[in-house]
């Protein structure tokens, strides 16, 4: 984990809260978001306005 990145710390805190609440699915979701955050590996191209893909 990148301890200097506020977004990484936020996702980690949310993951821990979800674990404590027993919501392991949500905890996993936050872990995936945290791991993807530094590289922003998921890129969704923007569509021109008014156009539906």
Secondary structure in CASP SS format (residue, H / E / C, confidence):
PFRMAT SS
TARGET T0000
AUTHOR 0000-0000-0000
METHOD secondary structure of the structure
MODEL  1
X C 1.00
X C 1.00
X C 1.00
X C 1.00
X C 1.00
X H 1.00
X H 1.00
X H 1.00
X H 1.00
X H 1.00
X H 1.00
X H 1.00
X H 1.00
X H 1.00
X H 1.00
X H 1.00
X H 1.00
X H 1.00
X H 1.00
X H 1.00
X C 1.00
X C 1.00
X C 1.00
X H 1.00
X H 1.00
X H 1.00
X H 1.00
X H 1.00
X H 1.00
X H 1.00
X H 1.00
X H 1.00
X H 1.00
X H 1.00
X H 1.00
X H 1.00
X H 1.00
X C 1.00
X C 1.00
X C 1.00
X C 1.00
X C 1.00
X C 1.00
X C 1.00
X C 1.00
X C 1.00
X C 1.00
X C 1.00
X C 1.00
X C 1.00
X C 1.00
X C 1.00
X C 1.00
END
